[in-house]
Amino acid sequence: MIGELVHAYVGSGGSVVLVSHDRGIVRELADQALVLDKGQLVAIGAPDEVEYLEAR
């Protein structure tokens, strides 16, 4: 449901800031992801790139 709403909104020219701990949702919906650890930015990029960086 949320995915459909986000896709529809973005498709009409809108932007969305999504906060989630669910990596599947982030991979499905995000063009770009930021990862924070204790409030510090540790990674930024495409969701698959960020996940790769986190795993290292």
mmCIF file as Biopython writes it, N, C-alpha, C and O atoms, coordinates in Angstrom:
data_model
#
loop_
_atom_site.group_PDB
_atom_site.id
_atom_site.type_symbol
_atom_site.label_atom_id
_atom_site.label_alt_id
_atom_site.label_comp_id
_atom_site.label_asym_id
_atom_site.label_entity_id
_atom_site.label_seq_id
_atom_site.pdbx_PDB_ins_code
_atom_site.Cartn_x
_atom_site.Cartn_y
_atom_site.Cartn_z
_atom_site.occupancy
_atom_site.B_iso_or_equiv
_atom_site.auth_seq_id
_atom_site.auth_asym_id
_atom_site.pdbx_PDB_model_num
ATOM 1   N N  . MET A ? 1  ? 0.813  -1.191 0.000   1.0 0.0 1  A 1 
ATOM 2   C CA . MET A ? 1  ? 0.000  0.000  0.000   1.0 0.0 1  A 1 
ATOM 3   C C  . MET A ? 1  ? 0.861  1.262  0.000   1.0 0.0 1  A 1 
ATOM 4   O O  . MET A ? 1  ? 0.661  2.141  -0.838  1.0 0.0 1  A 1 
ATOM 5   N N  . ILE A ? 2  ? 1.814  1.366  0.924   1.0 0.0 2  A 1 
ATOM 6   C CA . ILE A ? 2  ? 2.655  2.560  0.982   1.0 0.0 2  A 1 
ATOM 7   C C  . ILE A ? 2  ? 3.451  2.713  -0.308  1.0 0.0 2  A 1 
ATOM 8   O O  . ILE A ? 2  ? 3.648  3.826  -0.795  1.0 0.0 2  A 1 
ATOM 9   N N  . GLY A ? 3  ? 3.902  1.603  -0.851  1.0 0.0 3  A 1 
ATOM 10  C CA . GLY A ? 3  ? 4.662  1.644  -2.099  1.0 0.0 3  A 1 
ATOM 11  C C  . GLY A ? 3  ? 3.858  2.237  -3.233  1.0 0.0 3  A 1 
ATOM 12  O O  . GLY A ? 3  ? 4.377  3.035  -4.014  1.0 0.0 3  A 1 
ATOM 13  N N  . GLU A ? 4  ? 2.602  1.859  -3.333  1.0 0.0 4  A 1 
ATOM 14  C CA . GLU A ? 4  ? 1.731  2.392  -4.387  1.0 0.0 4  A 1 
ATOM 15  C C  . GLU A ? 4  ? 1.540  3.891  -4.217  1.0 0.0 4  A 1 
ATOM 16  O O  . GLU A ? 4  ? 1.575  4.638  -5.195  1.0 0.0 4  A 1 
ATOM 17  N N  . LEU A ? 5  ? 1.339  4.333  -2.988  1.0 0.0 5  A 1 
ATOM 18  C CA . LEU A ? 5  ? 1.158  5.760  -2.729  1.0 0.0 5  A 1 
ATOM 19  C C  . LEU A ? 5  ? 2.416  6.560  -3.077  1.0 0.0 5  A 1 
ATOM 20  O O  . LEU A ? 5  ? 2.333  7.624  -3.690  1.0 0.0 5  A 1 
ATOM 21  N N  . VAL A ? 6  ? 3.568  6.044  -2.684  1.0 0.0 6  A 1 
ATOM 22  C CA . VAL A ? 6  ? 4.828  6.729  -2.960  1.0 0.0 6  A 1 
ATOM 23  C C  . VAL A ? 6  ? 5.060  6.800  -4.465  1.0 0.0 6  A 1 
ATOM 24  O O  . VAL A ? 6  ? 5.398  7.863  -4.986  1.0 0.0 6  A 1 
ATOM 25  N N  . HIS A ? 7  ? 4.882  5.685  -5.168  1.0 0.0 7  A 1 
ATOM 26  C CA . HIS A ? 7  ? 5.082  5.675  -6.619  1.0 0.0 7  A 1 
ATOM 27  C C  . HIS A ? 7  ? 4.144  6.660  -7.307  1.0 0.0 7  A 1 
ATOM 28  O O  . HIS A ? 7  ? 4.566  7.372  -8.219  1.0 0.0 7  A 1 
ATOM 29  N N  . ALA A ? 8  ? 2.894  6.715  -6.894  1.0 0.0 8  A 1 
ATOM 30  C CA . ALA A ? 8  ? 1.924  7.632  -7.497  1.0 0.0 8  A 1 
ATOM 31  C C  . ALA A ? 8  ? 2.326  9.080  -7.245  1.0 0.0 8  A 1 
ATOM 32  O O  . ALA A ? 8  ? 2.271  9.907  -8.155  1.0 0.0 8  A 1 
ATOM 33  N N  . TYR A ? 9  ? 2.723  9.386  -6.037  1.0 0.0 9  A 1 
ATOM 34  C CA . TYR A ? 9  ? 3.092  10.758 -5.681  1.0 0.0 9  A 1 
ATOM 35  C C  . TYR A ? 9  ? 4.345  11.194 -6.434  1.0 0.0 9  A 1 
ATOM 36  O O  . TYR A ? 9  ? 4.385  12.288 -6.997  1.0 0.0 9  A 1 
ATOM 37  N N  . VAL A ? 10 ? 5.353  10.351 -6.444  1.0 0.0 10 A 1 
ATOM 38  C CA . VAL A ? 10 ? 6.603  10.675 -7.133  1.0 0.0 10 A 1 
ATOM 39  C C  . VAL A ? 10 ? 6.352  10.763 -8.642  1.0 0.0 10 A 1 
ATOM 40  O O  . VAL A ? 10 ? 6.924  11.612 -9.325  1.0 0.0 10 A 1 
ATOM 41  N N  . GLY A ? 11 ? 5.501  9.886  -9.147  1.0 0.0 11 A 1 
ATOM 42  C CA . GLY A ? 11 ? 5.165  9.913  -10.570 1.0 0.0 11 A 1 
ATOM 43  C C  . GLY A ? 11 ? 4.484  11.200 -10.992 1.0 0.0 11 A 1 
ATOM 44  O O  . GLY A ? 11 ? 4.557  11.586 -12.159 1.0 0.0 11 A 1 
ATOM 45  N N  . SER A ? 12 ? 3.826  11.866 -10.063 1.0 0.0 12 A 1 
ATOM 46  C CA . SER A ? 12 ? 3.157  13.130 -10.376 1.0 0.0 12 A 1 
ATOM 47  C C  . SER A ? 12 ? 4.064  14.335 -10.116 1.0 0.0 12 A 1 
ATOM 48  O O  . SER A ? 12 ? 3.618  15.481 -10.177 1.0 0.0 12 A 1 
ATOM 49  N N  . GLY A ? 13 ? 5.349  14.065 -9.825  1.0 0.0 13 A 1 
ATOM 50  C CA . GLY A ? 13 ? 6.313  15.146 -9.652  1.0 0.0 13 A 1 
ATOM 51  C C  . GLY A ? 13 ? 6.683  15.458 -8.214  1.0 0.0 13 A 1 
ATOM 52  O O  . GLY A ? 13 ? 7.470  16.373 -7.968  1.0 0.0 13 A 1 
ATOM 53  N N  . GLY A ? 14 ? 6.140  14.728 -7.267  1.0 0.0 14 A 1 
ATOM 54  C CA . GLY A ? 14 ? 6.435  14.979 -5.863  1.0 0.0 14 A 1 
ATOM 55  C C  . GLY A ? 14 ? 7.718  14.314 -5.403  1.0 0.0 14 A 1 
ATOM 56  O O  . GLY A ? 14 ? 8.303  13.497 -6.114  1.0 0.0 14 A 1 
ATOM 57  N N  . SER A ? 15 ? 8.143  14.676 -4.213  1.0 0.0 15 A 1 
ATOM 58  C CA . SER A ? 15 ? 9.307  14.065 -3.566  1.0 0.0 15 A 1 
ATOM 59  C C  . SER A ? 15 ? 8.884  13.541 -2.203  1.0 0.0 15 A 1 
ATOM 60  O O  . SER A ? 15 ? 7.965  14.072 -1.579  1.0 0.0 15 A 1 
ATOM 61  N N  . VAL A ? 16 ? 9.560  12.499 -1.749  1.0 0.0 16 A 1 
ATOM 62  C CA . VAL A ? 16 ? 9.209  11.865 -0.482  1.0 0.0 16 A 1 
ATOM 63  C C  . VAL A ? 16 ? 10.476 11.644 0.331   1.0 0.0 16 A 1 
ATOM 64  O O  . VAL A ? 16 ? 11.496 11.209 -0.205  1.0 0.0 16 A 1 
ATOM 65  N N  . VAL A ? 17 ? 10.412 11.940 1.612   1.0 0.0 17 A 1 
ATOM 66  C CA . VAL A ? 17 ? 11.462 11.559 2.551   1.0 0.0 17 A 1 
ATOM 67  C C  . VAL A ? 17 ? 10.893 10.416 3.367   1.0 0.0 17 A 1 
ATOM 68  O O  . VAL A ? 17 ? 9.913  10.584 4.093   1.0 0.0 17 A 1 
ATOM 69  N N  . LEU A ? 18 ? 11.508 9.262  3.245   1.0 0.0 18 A 1 
ATOM 70  C CA . LEU A ? 18 ? 11.037 8.048  3.910   1.0 0.0 18 A 1 
ATOM 71  C C  . LEU A ? 18 ? 12.052 7.659  4.973   1.0 0.0 18 A 1 
ATOM 72  O O  . LEU A ? 18 ? 13.245 7.556  4.687   1.0 0.0 18 A 1 
ATOM 73  N N  . VAL A ? 19 ? 11.590 7.444  6.185   1.0 0.0 19 A 1 
ATOM 74  C CA . VAL A ? 19 ? 12.458 6.984  7.266   1.0 0.0 19 A 1 
ATOM 75  C C  . VAL A ? 19 ? 12.042 5.561  7.594   1.0 0.0 19 A 1 
ATOM 76  O O  . VAL A ? 19 ? 10.896 5.311  7.967   1.0 0.0 19 A 1 
ATOM 77  N N  . SER A ? 20 ? 12.983 4.623  7.451   1.0 0.0 20 A 1 
ATOM 78  C CA . SER A ? 20 ? 12.633 3.215  7.671   1.0 0.0 20 A 1 
ATOM 79  C C  . SER A ? 20 ? 13.860 2.405  8.062   1.0 0.0 20 A 1 
ATOM 80  O O  . SER A ? 20 ? 14.985 2.700  7.658   1.0 0.0 20 A 1 
ATOM 81  N N  . HIS A ? 21 ? 13.610 1.382  8.856   1.0 0.0 21 A 1 
ATOM 82  C CA . HIS A ? 21 ? 14.648 0.398  9.181   1.0 0.0 21 A 1 
ATOM 83  C C  . HIS A ? 21 ? 14.494 -0.835 8.302   1.0 0.0 21 A 1 
ATOM 84  O O  . HIS A ? 21 ? 15.310 -1.755 8.372   1.0 0.0 21 A 1 
ATOM 85  N N  . ASP A ? 22 ? 13.456 -0.860 7.478   1.0 0.0 22 A 1 
ATOM 86  C CA . ASP A ? 22 ? 13.150 -1.995 6.606   1.0 0.0 22 A 1 
ATOM 87  C C  . ASP A ? 22 ? 13.911 -1.835 5.292   1.0 0.0 22 A 1 
ATOM 88  O O  . ASP A ? 22 ? 13.516 -1.046 4.434   1.0 0.0 22 A 1 
ATOM 89  N N  . ARG A ? 23 ? 14.990 -2.577 5.138   1.0 0.0 23 A 1 
ATOM 90  C CA . ARG A ? 23 ? 15.828 -2.448 3.939   1.0 0.0 23 A 1 
ATOM 91  C C  . ARG A ? 23 ? 15.091 -2.827 2.671   1.0 0.0 23 A 1 
ATOM 92  O O  . ARG A ? 23 ? 15.380 -2.280 1.607   1.0 0.0 23 A 1 
ATOM 93  N N  . GLY A ? 24 ? 14.157 -3.741 2.759   1.0 0.0 24 A 1 
ATOM 94  C CA . GLY A ? 24 ? 13.377 -4.138 1.584   1.0 0.0 24 A 1 
ATOM 95  C C  . GLY A ? 24 ? 12.551 -2.984 1.051   1.0 0.0 24 A 1 
ATOM 96  O O  . GLY A ? 24 ? 12.495 -2.758 -0.158  1.0 0.0 24 A 1 
ATOM 97  N N  . ILE A ? 25 ? 11.917 -2.262 1.944   1.0 0.0 25 A 1 
ATOM 98  C CA . ILE A ? 25 ? 11.125 -1.088 1.551   1.0 0.0 25 A 1 
ATOM 99  C C  . ILE A ? 25 ? 12.042 -0.025 0.950   1.0 0.0 25 A 1 
ATOM 100 O O  . ILE A ? 25 ? 11.703 0.593  -0.059  1.0 0.0 25 A 1 
ATOM 101 N N  . VAL A ? 26 ? 13.190 0.184  1.562   1.0 0.0 26 A 1 
ATOM 102 C CA . VAL A ? 26 ? 14.132 1.182  1.065   1.0 0.0 26 A 1 
ATOM 103 C C  . VAL A ? 26 ? 14.601 0.795  -0.338  1.0 0.0 26 A 1 
ATOM 104 O O  . VAL A ? 26 ? 14.626 1.641  -1.232  1.0 0.0 26 A 1 
ATOM 105 N N  . ARG A ? 27 ? 14.971 -0.468 -0.543  1.0 0.0 27 A 1 
ATOM 106 C CA . ARG A ? 27 ? 15.410 -0.923 -1.871  1.0 0.0 27 A 1 
ATOM 107 C C  . ARG A ? 27 ? 14.305 -0.741 -2.905  1.0 0.0 27 A 1 
ATOM 108 O O  . ARG A ? 27 ? 14.572 -0.361 -4.045  1.0 0.0 27 A 1 
ATOM 109 N N  . GLU A ? 28 ? 13.070 -1.013 -2.510  1.0 0.0 28 A 1 
ATOM 110 C CA . GLU A ? 28 ? 11.940 -0.929 -3.438  1.0 0.0 28 A 1 
ATOM 111 C C  . GLU A ? 28 ? 11.590 0.510  -3.810  1.0 0.0 28 A 1 
ATOM 112 O O  . GLU A ? 28 ? 11.247 0.785  -4.960  1.0 0.0 28 A 1 
ATOM 113 N N  . LEU A ? 29 ? 11.674 1.427  -2.851  1.0 0.0 29 A 1 
ATOM 114 C CA . LEU A ? 29 ? 11.122 2.762  -3.063  1.0 0.0 29 A 1 
ATOM 115 C C  . LEU A ? 29 ? 12.140 3.879  -3.261  1.0 0.0 29 A 1 
ATOM 116 O O  . LEU A ? 29 ? 11.824 4.900  -3.871  1.0 0.0 29 A 1 
ATOM 117 N N  . ALA A ? 30 ? 13.340 3.701  -2.759  1.0 0.0 30 A 1 
ATOM 118 C CA . ALA A ? 30 ? 14.280 4.832  -2.743  1.0 0.0 30 A 1 
ATOM 119 C C  . ALA A ? 30 ? 15.177 4.876  -3.975  1.0 0.0 30 A 1 
ATOM 120 O O  . ALA A ? 30 ? 15.636 3.847  -4.469  1.0 0.0 30 A 1 
ATOM 121 N N  . ASP A ? 31 ? 15.416 6.098  -4.459  1.0 0.0 31 A 1 
ATOM 122 C CA . ASP A ? 31 ? 16.433 6.318  -5.485  1.0 0.0 31 A 1 
ATOM 123 C C  . ASP A ? 31 ? 17.785 6.520  -4.817  1.0 0.0 31 A 1 
ATOM 124 O O  . ASP A ? 31 ? 18.827 6.162  -5.366  1.0 0.0 31 A 1 
ATOM 125 N N  . GLN A ? 32 ? 17.747 7.100  -3.625  1.0 0.0 32 A 1 
ATOM 126 C CA . GLN A ? 32 ? 18.948 7.407  -2.872  1.0 0.0 32 A 1 
ATOM 127 C C  . GLN A ? 32 ? 18.689 7.103  -1.395  1.0 0.0 32 A 1 
ATOM 128 O O  . GLN A ? 32 ? 17.590 7.337  -0.891  1.0 0.0 32 A 1 
ATOM 129 N N  . ALA A ? 33 ? 19.696 6.587  -0.714  1.0 0.0 33 A 1 
ATOM 130 C CA . ALA A ? 33 ? 19.546 6.254  0.700   1.0 0.0 33 A 1 
ATOM 131 C C  . ALA A ? 33 ? 20.695 6.862  1.508   1.0 0.0 33 A 1 
ATOM 132 O O  . ALA A ? 33 ? 21.828 6.961  1.037   1.0 0.0 33 A 1 
ATOM 133 N N  . LEU A ? 34 ? 20.370 7.263  2.726   1.0 0.0 34 A 1 
ATOM 134 C CA . LEU A ? 34 ? 21.363 7.745  3.676   1.0 0.0 34 A 1 
ATOM 135 C C  . LEU A ? 34 ? 21.310 6.828  4.882   1.0 0.0 34 A 1 
ATOM 136 O O  . LEU A ? 34 ? 20.227 6.457  5.333   1.0 0.0 34 A 1 
ATOM 137 N N  . VAL A ? 35 ? 22.456 6.463  5.403   1.0 0.0 35 A 1 
ATOM 138 C CA . VAL A ? 35 ? 22.516 5.596  6.579   1.0 0.0 35 A 1 
ATOM 139 C C  . VAL A ? 35 ? 23.136 6.384  7.722   1.0 0.0 35 A 1 
ATOM 140 O O  . VAL A ? 35 ? 24.208 6.974  7.581   1.0 0.0 35 A 1 
ATOM 141 N N  . LEU A ? 36 ? 22.446 6.383  8.851   1.0 0.0 36 A 1 
ATOM 142 C CA . LEU A ? 36 ? 22.942 7.044  10.052  1.0 0.0 36 A 1 
ATOM 143 C C  . LEU A ? 36 ? 23.308 5.997  11.096  1.0 0.0 36 A 1 
ATOM 144 O O  . LEU A ? 36 ? 22.651 4.961  11.200  1.0 0.0 36 A 1 
ATOM 145 N N  . ASP A ? 37 ? 24.339 6.263  11.853  1.0 0.0 37 A 1 
ATOM 146 C CA . ASP A ? 37 ? 24.714 5.422  12.988  1.0 0.0 37 A 1 
ATOM 147 C C  . ASP A ? 37 ? 24.941 6.359  14.169  1.0 0.0 37 A 1 
ATOM 148 O O  . ASP A ? 37 ? 25.882 7.153  14.177  1.0 0.0 37 A 1 
ATOM 149 N N  . LYS A ? 38 ? 24.069 6.254  15.159  1.0 0.0 38 A 1 
ATOM 150 C CA . LYS A ? 38 ? 24.126 7.125  16.336  1.0 0.0 38 A 1 
ATOM 151 C C  . LYS A ? 38 ? 24.120 8.598  15.944  1.0 0.0 38 A 1 
ATOM 152 O O  . LYS A ? 38 ? 24.823 9.418  16.535  1.0 0.0 38 A 1 
ATOM 153 N N  . GLY A ? 39 ? 23.300 8.919  14.922  1.0 0.0 39 A 1 
ATOM 154 C CA . GLY A ? 39 ? 23.146 10.297 14.482  1.0 0.0 39 A 1 
ATOM 155 C C  . GLY A ? 39 ? 24.204 10.790 13.512  1.0 0.0 39 A 1 
ATOM 156 O O  . GLY A ? 39 ? 24.133 11.930 13.053  1.0 0.0 39 A 1 
ATOM 157 N N  . GLN A ? 40 ? 25.178 9.960  13.192  1.0 0.0 40 A 1 
ATOM 158 C CA . GLN A ? 40 ? 26.249 10.348 12.270  1.0 0.0 40 A 1 
ATOM 159 C C  . GLN A ? 40 ? 26.017 9.708  10.906  1.0 0.0 40 A 1 
ATOM 160 O O  . GLN A ? 40 ? 25.703 8.520  10.824  1.0 0.0 40 A 1 
ATOM 161 N N  . LEU A ? 41 ? 26.169 10.482 9.841   1.0 0.0 41 A 1 
ATOM 162 C CA . LEU A ? 41 ? 26.032 9.973  8.482   1.0 0.0 41 A 1 
ATOM 163 C C  . LEU A ? 41 ? 27.208 9.058  8.180   1.0 0.0 41 A 1 
ATOM 164 O O  . LEU A ? 41 ? 28.364 9.471  8.269   1.0 0.0 41 A 1 
ATOM 165 N N  . VAL A ? 42 ? 26.906 7.806  7.819   1.0 0.0 42 A 1 
ATOM 166 C CA . VAL A ? 42 ? 27.980 6.850  7.532   1.0 0.0 42 A 1 
ATOM 167 C C  . VAL A ? 42 ? 27.981 6.385  6.084   1.0 0.0 42 A 1 
ATOM 168 O O  . VAL A ? 42 ? 28.985 5.847  5.616   1.0 0.0 42 A 1 
ATOM 169 N N  . ALA A ? 43 ? 26.877 6.578  5.363   1.0 0.0 43 A 1 
ATOM 170 C CA . ALA A ? 43 ? 26.835 6.163  3.960   1.0 0.0 43 A 1 
ATOM 171 C C  . ALA A ? 43 ? 25.725 6.909  3.240   1.0 0.0 43 A 1 
ATOM 172 O O  . ALA A ? 43 ? 24.695 7.241  3.826   1.0 0.0 43 A 1 
ATOM 173 N N  . ILE A ? 44 ? 25.957 7.167  1.947   1.0 0.0 44 A 1 
ATOM 174 C CA . ILE A ? 44 ? 24.951 7.788  1.098   1.0 0.0 44 A 1 
ATOM 175 C C  . ILE A ? 44 ? 25.137 7.256  -0.318  1.0 0.0 44 A 1 
ATOM 176 O O  . ILE A ? 44 ? 26.264 7.115  -0.792  1.0 0.0 44 A 1 
ATOM 177 N N  . GLY A ? 45 ? 24.031 6.963  -0.987  1.0 0.0 45 A 1 
ATOM 178 C CA . GLY A ? 45 ? 24.098 6.463  -2.359  1.0 0.0 45 A 1 
ATOM 179 C C  . GLY A ? 45 ? 22.849 5.688  -2.712  1.0 0.0 45 A 1 
ATOM 180 O O  . GLY A ? 45 ? 21.847 5.743  -1.999  1.0 0.0 45 A 1 
ATOM 181 N N  . ALA A ? 46 ? 22.914 4.969  -3.812  1.0 0.0 46 A 1 
ATOM 182 C CA . ALA A ? 46 ? 21.812 4.103  -4.205  1.0 0.0 46 A 1 
ATOM 183 C C  . ALA A ? 46 ? 21.643 3.020  -3.134  1.0 0.0 46 A 1 
ATOM 184 O O  . ALA A ? 46 ? 22.628 2.603  -2.526  1.0 0.0 46 A 1 
ATOM 185 N N  . PRO A ? 47 ? 20.423 2.564  -2.896  1.0 0.0 47 A 1 
ATOM 186 C CA . PRO A ? 47 ? 20.209 1.579  -1.825  1.0 0.0 47 A 1 
ATOM 187 C C  . PRO A ? 47 ? 21.120 0.354  -1.909  1.0 0.0 47 A 1 
ATOM 188 O O  . PRO A ? 47 ? 21.624 -0.103 -0.884  1.0 0.0 47 A 1 
ATOM 189 N N  . ASP A ? 48 ? 21.341 -0.189 -3.118  1.0 0.0 48 A 1 
ATOM 190 C CA . ASP A ? 48 ? 22.218 -1.362 -3.237  1.0 0.0 48 A 1 
ATOM 191 C C  . ASP A ? 48 ? 23.665 -1.022 -2.921  1.0 0.0 48 A 1 
ATOM 192 O O  . ASP A ? 48 ? 24.375 -1.844 -2.342  1.0 0.0 48 A 1 
ATOM 193 N N  . GLU A ? 49 ? 24.124 0.185  -3.293  1.0 0.0 49 A 1 
ATOM 194 C CA . GLU A ? 49 ? 25.488 0.611  -2.972  1.0 0.0 49 A 1 
ATOM 195 C C  . GLU A ? 49 ? 25.671 0.789  -1.475  1.0 0.0 49 A 1 
ATOM 196 O O  . GLU A ? 49 ? 26.693 0.394  -0.913  1.0 0.0 49 A 1 
ATOM 197 N N  . VAL A ? 50 ? 24.686 1.381  -0.840  1.0 0.0 50 A 1 
ATOM 198 C CA . VAL A ? 50 ? 24.746 1.633  0.612   1.0 0.0 50 A 1 
ATOM 199 C C  . VAL A ? 50 ? 24.767 0.306  1.353   1.0 0.0 50 A 1 
ATOM 200 O O  . VAL A ? 50 ? 25.512 0.150  2.321   1.0 0.0 50 A 1 
ATOM 201 N N  . GLU A ? 51 ? 23.966 -0.642 0.915   1.0 0.0 51 A 1 
ATOM 202 C CA . GLU A ? 51 ? 23.943 -1.946 1.576   1.0 0.0 51 A 1 
ATOM 203 C C  . GLU A ? 51 ? 25.285 -2.635 1.444   1.0 0.0 51 A 1 
ATOM 204 O O  . GLU A ? 51 ? 25.739 -3.287 2.384   1.0 0.0 51 A 1 
ATOM 205 N N  . TYR A ? 52 ? 25.937 -2.501 0.281   1.0 0.0 52 A 1 
ATOM 206 C CA . TYR A ? 52 ? 27.261 -3.070 0.071   1.0 0.0 52 A 1 
ATOM 207 C C  . TYR A ? 52 ? 28.278 -2.433 1.009   1.0 0.0 52 A 1 
ATOM 208 O O  . TYR A ? 52 ? 29.098 -3.127 1.611   1.0 0.0 52 A 1 
ATOM 209 N N  . LEU A ? 53 ? 28.222 -1.112 1.130   1.0 0.0 53 A 1 
ATOM 210 C CA . LEU A ? 53 ? 29.161 -0.404 2.012   1.0 0.0 53 A 1 
ATOM 211 C C  . LEU A ? 53 ? 28.961 -0.791 3.469   1.0 0.0 53 A 1 
ATOM 212 O O  . LEU A ? 53 ? 29.927 -0.918 4.221   1.0 0.0 53 A 1 
ATOM 213 N N  . GLU A ? 54 ? 27.704 -0.978 3.868   1.0 0.0 54 A 1 
ATOM 214 C CA . GLU A ? 54 ? 27.415 -1.367 5.253   1.0 0.0 54 A 1 
ATOM 215 C C  . GLU A ? 54 ? 27.969 -2.748 5.575   1.0 0.0 54 A 1 
ATOM 216 O O  . GLU A ? 54 ? 28.410 -2.999 6.697   1.0 0.0 54 A 1 
ATOM 217 N N  . ALA A ? 55 ? 27.946 -3.640 4.593   1.0 0.0 55 A 1 
ATOM 218 C CA . ALA A ? 55 ? 28.367 -5.025 4.812   1.0 0.0 55 A 1 
ATOM 219 C C  . ALA A ? 55 ? 29.875 -5.138 4.995   1.0 0.0 55 A 1 
ATOM 220 O O  . ALA A ? 55 ? 30.355 -6.117 5.567   1.0 0.0 55 A 1 
ATOM 221 N N  . ARG A ? 56 ? 30.628 -4.149 4.517   1.0 0.0 56 A 1 
ATOM 222 C CA . ARG A ? 56 ? 32.101 -4.219 4.579   1.0 0.0 56 A 1 
ATOM 223 C C  . ARG A ? 56 ? 32.616 -3.976 5.953   1.0 0.0 56 A 1 
ATOM 224 O O  . ARG A ? 56 ? 33.827 -4.001 6.172   1.0 0.0 56 A 1 
#
